[in-house]
Structures are given as structure tokens and as C-alpha cells.
Amino acid sequence: MRIAKLLALGAAGWLAGAALTGAALAKGVNIAWIQGNAVFQAEQRTQAGFQRYLKDKGYTDWTITYLDSGGDAQKVANNIQDAVSRGADVIYVTFADLRASNTVLQSAAEAKIPVYTVDSGWIPGSTADITTNNWQMSAEVSLSLISAMKGKGNLVVFTADYFKPDRERVDTLKAMLKEYPEIKIIAEHDLDITKFYQDTLSTMQDFATRYGKQIDAVWAPWDEPAQAVITALNGAGLHVPVTGMDGHSIAVDAICTDGSMFLATGKQQFEEWGARLAEFAARVKLEGADPKAVAGGRDIIYYPAQLITKDNCKPGTKAQ
């Protein structure tokens, strides 16, 4: 009788524990998502990967608050501070300029709120940054353009000082050009990140008018400006090779099209990055894992990018 009672109490305790565990696992997570600029296709693809992970795992009660910084570094800092003040469980910062965020990231660390960044560069206070090896990606894409130019000619370059990854891409290009003295940068423009597409379009139109057939190629820091460049060149009746980076579907399709000016891009794993963001939050808040440990103890998590040219492109392939 005593043994049966003990067994019954044990079973009841186990069931209660299982119920508590189930309740803990079912508990929602409060995410503050700070966007560098919500209009980036990279932002949208990262969010798609994040949402797919939640759907696959059956997480239906997470609260995600999106705060668009519109390409303003100070607004990024303000939005992080707002997320800390509101007591978010986890903060994401994606495709942003963190140069004004040192102090607020330290505030997040003091509040024990993990901050995972994407393609924004790691600085103290950030738990980990997920990104591509931008030096490698730029080297492969830039060399494709240099090869198409046969190592000589006039090059137009668009930069984006706002982004650490893009600064790395430009630095790589210019380091490579030291070995090709017959390639001359005849025009260079740093994009206004708050209106990057229109800024690229109008600037390229101006360059096309100013330099015309002197232009032999154009290097753009990512796919969307590259598309604006091609639109401007078409309008001016010019046809030269153009490169971008990101590997969005529209860029891949353009590369695959016969006669297209789009020469090459680097295909990044944005959807996978979004899934990793969701996984990190789930492990930290639902399983009690250490925020740094879920990122493998690394400050920066590098994912490889795939060079896409006419040699390996597949028309109609969706970005993955």
C-alpha cells in the first residue's frame, strides 16, 4: 500500500513537472527587431527565413516588434535603447550601421539582453554577428569584372560607407586594382543609403552623360544598386558589364539572360541567417542556454557566399 502511494505521488510529480516544462516551452518570446533599412531585399529574405523557422517549429506565440531605422545610424542606436527600455527578451539588429550604438549596446549587455546582429559588424556589446566573408565574396565578384575588362579600361565604382560589409567589399576591390594599373576609376560615388536606389539611378545617369562611351564597366556594392545602374545605362544606350552582390533572384535571372549587362553576383544565405536568429532566441529563452554559447562562442559567424556568373546560373532559381 505504501509503495503504491509513493508510486502514485511520483507519477503525479512527474506529470506536474512535464506540465511545467510544456508551459515553459510554450511561452512566447518577445523579440525587438531593429532594421537598418526595411526596404532592403536582404532584410525581407532574412525575415522570411526567420518566419519559416517559427512555422516549422510550431512557435505561434512569439511577439516580434519591427523598428525601421531608415538608414540612419543614430536611429539604430535610439531603437536599440527603446528595445532595452521595453525589456525585450532578445534584440536583433540587421544590416545596420552600429557606429553610434556602442553605449546602448553596453546598456543591453548590462540588462542581460542578448543582441544578435546581421551583416552589421561586431562591436562590444553585441552577442554575435552573422555575416558573409565579404572580402572573399568581393574578391571573387571583382575578379570576374576585372577579367571581363581584360585588366584595363575605365571603371565606375559605387560605394556605401554606411555598411561595414560594404566598406570591406570596396577595400577588397581597391586592393586588387593595385595589381591592374591599366584599370582607372574614372568616377566614384558614395550612396545615400536612405534613398539608395534613386541615388544610384540619378548618379549613374549623370555619369553616363558625362563620360558616355568612356565607361568600360561598373562595380556596385550590392544587387539593387546594380539594377539601378543597368536601368540608367539602358536609358543612355550604353552596354557594359556590371556587378553586384547578394544573389537575389532578380539578379540571378538577369545574369542568366543572354545579352544582359549583369555579369556576376555573390549569393548570400539570408534565409539561413534568419533561421539562425530564431534558433538562437529559442535556445536562450526556451531552453535557458547561454546567449554566447548558442553562437558557438564566436563574435562573428561567417557563412560562405557562392559566386554566380553566366557559367553556373540557373534561370528562374529562387534565392535560398
C-alpha positions in Angstrom: 0.0 0.0 0.0 2.8 2.4 1.0 4.7 1.5 -2.2 1.6 2.1 -4.3 1.1 5.5 -2.7 4.7 6.5 -3.3 4.5 5.4 -6.9 1.3 7.5 -7.3 2.9 10.5 -5.8 5.9 10.0 -8.1 3.8 9.8 -11.1 1.9 12.9 -10.1 5.1 14.8 -9.6 6.4 13.7 -13.0 3.2 14.8 -14.6 3.3 18.1 -12.9 6.9 18.6 -14.0 6.0 17.7 -17.5 3.2 20.2 -17.5 5.5 22.9 -16.2 8.1 22.0 -18.9 5.4 22.1 -21.5 4.2 25.5 -20.3 7.8 26.8 -20.4 8.3 25.5 -23.9 5.0 27.1 -25.0 6.0 30.5 -23.5 6.3 33.2 -26.2 9.4 35.2 -26.8 9.5 39.0 -27.1 11.8 40.0 -30.0 12.7 43.6 -30.8 14.0 43.6 -34.4 15.9 46.7 -35.3 16.1 47.1 -39.1 18.9 49.1 -40.7 16.5 49.9 -43.6 13.3 47.9 -44.0 13.3 48.2 -47.8 16.4 46.1 -48.4 15.6 42.8 -50.1 18.2 41.3 -47.8 16.0 42.3 -44.8 13.0 40.7 -46.3 14.8 37.5 -47.2 16.2 37.2 -43.6 12.7 37.7 -42.2 11.4 35.0 -44.5 13.9 32.5 -43.1 13.1 33.6 -39.6 9.3 33.1 -40.1 9.8 29.8 -41.8 11.7 28.5 -38.8 8.9 29.6 -36.4 6.4 27.9 -38.6 8.4 24.7 -38.9 8.8 24.6 -35.1 5.2 25.5 -34.3 6.1 28.7 -32.4 2.9 30.7 -32.8 3.1 33.0 -29.7 6.2 34.9 -30.3 5.9 38.7 -30.4 8.1 40.5 -32.9 8.3 44.2 -33.0 10.0 45.7 -36.1 11.6 49.1 -35.8 12.8 50.6 -39.1 15.8 52.8 -38.8 15.6 54.1 -42.4 19.3 54.0 -43.0 20.0 56.4 -40.0 22.8 55.2 -37.7 21.6 57.4 -34.8 18.1 56.0 -35.2 19.6 52.5 -35.0 21.0 53.5 -31.6 17.7 55.0 -30.5 15.8 52.0 -31.5 18.1 49.7 -29.6 17.8 51.9 -26.5 14.0 51.7 -26.9 14.1 47.9 -27.0 16.2 47.8 -23.9 13.9 50.1 -22.0 10.9 48.0 -23.0 12.6 44.9 -21.7 12.8 42.8 -24.9 13.9 39.2 -24.4 16.2 39.3 -27.4 17.2 42.1 -29.7 18.1 41.6 -33.4 19.9 44.4 -35.4 20.1 43.7 -39.1 22.0 45.4 -41.9 22.8 48.5 -39.8 25.5 51.0 -39.0 26.5 50.4 -35.4 29.0 53.2 -35.1 26.6 55.2 -32.9 25.5 52.2 -30.8 28.4 51.5 -28.5 26.8 52.9 -25.4 23.3 51.4 -26.0 24.8 48.0 -26.7 26.6 48.2 -23.3 23.2 49.0 -21.8 21.7 45.9 -23.3 24.6 43.8 -22.0 24.1 45.2 -18.5 20.4 44.4 -18.8 21.4 40.8 -19.8 19.5 41.1 -23.1 21.3 39.3 -25.9 21.8 41.3 -29.1 22.4 39.3 -32.3 23.3 41.4 -35.3 23.3 40.5 -39.0 25.8 41.9 -41.5 26.4 44.9 -39.3 29.9 44.2 -38.0 30.7 43.1 -34.4 31.4 45.7 -31.7 31.5 45.2 -27.9 28.0 44.7 -26.5 26.9 42.6 -29.5 26.5 39.0 -28.6 27.4 37.8 -32.2 27.2 39.0 -35.8 26.1 36.7 -38.6 27.6 37.6 -41.9 29.4 36.6 -45.1 33.1 36.8 -45.5 32.8 40.0 -47.6 36.5 40.1 -48.5 36.2 36.7 -50.2 32.9 37.4 -51.9 34.1 40.8 -53.2 37.4 39.2 -54.4 35.5 36.7 -56.5 33.0 39.1 -57.9 35.6 41.8 -58.5 37.9 39.5 -60.3 35.1 38.5 -62.6 34.7 42.1 -63.6 38.4 42.6 -63.9 38.6 39.6 -66.2 35.7 40.9 -68.3 37.6 44.2 -68.7 40.7 42.2 -69.7 42.7 44.1 -67.0 42.3 47.5 -68.5 39.8 50.3 -69.0 37.7 52.8 -67.2 35.7 51.8 -64.2 32.8 53.5 -62.3 32.5 52.5 -58.6 29.6 52.9 -56.2 30.4 52.6 -52.5 28.3 52.5 -49.4 30.3 53.7 -46.4 27.2 53.2 -44.2 27.9 49.5 -44.1 30.9 47.8 -42.6 30.4 44.8 -45.0 30.4 47.2 -48.0 33.5 49.0 -46.8 35.2 45.6 -46.7 34.0 44.9 -50.3 35.3 48.3 -51.6 38.6 47.8 -49.7 39.0 44.4 -51.4 38.3 45.8 -54.9 40.8 48.6 -54.5 43.5 46.3 -53.1 43.0 44.1 -56.2 43.2 47.1 -58.6 46.7 47.8 -57.4 47.7 44.8 -59.4 45.9 46.2 -62.5 47.3 49.7 -63.1 45.7 49.9 -66.5 42.2 50.0 -64.9 41.3 53.5 -63.9 38.4 54.5 -61.6 37.1 57.5 -63.5 34.1 58.1 -61.2 33.2 57.1 -57.7 30.1 57.9 -55.6 29.1 57.0 -52.0 25.4 56.2 -51.9 22.8 58.0 -49.8 21.6 54.9 -48.0 18.2 56.5 -47.2 17.3 56.6 -50.9 20.0 54.3 -52.4 18.1 53.1 -55.5 17.1 56.6 -56.7 20.5 58.0 -55.8 22.2 55.2 -57.8 19.9 55.8 -60.8 20.3 59.6 -60.9 24.1 59.5 -60.3 24.6 56.8 -63.0 22.5 58.9 -65.4 24.9 61.8 -64.7 28.0 59.6 -65.2 26.6 58.3 -68.4 26.0 61.8 -69.7 29.4 63.0 -68.5 31.6 60.0 -69.6 29.5 58.2 -72.2 31.4 55.5 -74.1 34.5 56.1 -72.0 32.8 53.9 -69.3 34.0 50.3 -69.7 32.4 48.7 -66.6 30.5 49.5 -63.3 31.0 48.0 -59.9 28.1 48.2 -57.5 28.2 47.2 -53.8 25.1 45.0 -53.9 22.4 43.9 -56.4 19.8 46.6 -56.0 22.2 49.5 -56.9 23.5 47.3 -59.8 19.9 47.0 -61.1 19.6 50.8 -61.0 22.9 51.2 -62.8 21.7 48.9 -65.6 18.4 50.8 -65.9 20.4 54.1 -66.3 22.8 52.5 -68.8 20.0 51.2 -70.9 18.4 54.6 -71.0 21.7 56.1 -72.2 22.2 53.5 -74.8 25.4 52.1 -73.2 26.2 48.4 -72.7 29.0 47.5 -70.3 29.5 44.7 -67.7 28.0 45.4 -64.2 28.4 43.5 -61.0 26.5 43.4 -57.7 26.4 41.2 -54.6 23.6 39.4 -52.6 22.3 36.9 -55.1 18.7 38.0 -55.2 16.5 36.1 -57.7 16.1 39.0 -60.0 19.9 39.5 -60.2 20.4 35.8 -60.9 17.7 35.8 -63.6 19.4 38.9 -65.2 22.8 37.2 -65.2 21.3 34.1 -66.9 19.7 36.2 -69.6 21.5 36.4 -72.9 22.9 39.8 -73.7 22.4 41.1 -70.1 24.9 43.6 -68.7 24.6 41.9 -65.2 27.9 40.0 -65.1 28.2 38.5 -61.6 26.9 38.5 -58.1 27.7 36.8 -54.8 24.8 34.7 -53.5 24.4 35.1 -49.7 22.4 32.9 -47.3 20.0 35.4 -45.9 17.2 32.8 -45.2 19.6 30.7 -43.3 20.7 33.7 -41.3 17.1 34.4 -40.3 16.6 30.8 -39.2 19.7 31.0 -37.0 18.4 34.2 -35.4 15.2 32.3 -34.5 17.2 29.3 -33.3 19.4 31.4 -31.0 16.3 33.1 -29.4 14.6 29.7 -28.9 17.6 28.1 -27.2 18.3 31.1 -25.0 14.7 31.9 -23.8 13.0 28.5 -24.0 15.9 26.2 -23.0 17.9 28.6 -20.8 21.1 28.3 -22.9 23.9 30.8 -22.7 23.5 33.5 -25.3 27.1 33.4 -26.4 27.3 29.6 -26.3 24.4 29.2 -28.8 26.6 31.1 -31.3 29.5 28.7 -30.7 31.3 31.3 -28.5 32.1 33.3 -31.6 31.8 37.0 -32.1 31.4 36.6 -35.8 29.7 33.7 -37.6 30.7 33.5 -41.2 28.6 31.9 -43.9 30.1 31.3 -47.4 28.7 33.1 -50.5 28.5 31.5 -53.9 29.8 33.3 -57.0 27.1 33.4 -59.6 28.1 34.1 -63.2 26.7 33.0 -66.6 28.7 29.8 -66.2 26.7 28.5 -63.3 23.4 30.4 -63.2 20.0 28.8 -63.4 17.2 30.9 -64.8 14.2 31.2 -62.5 16.1 29.9 -59.5 14.7 31.4 -56.3 17.1 32.8 -53.8 17.6 30.3 -51.0 
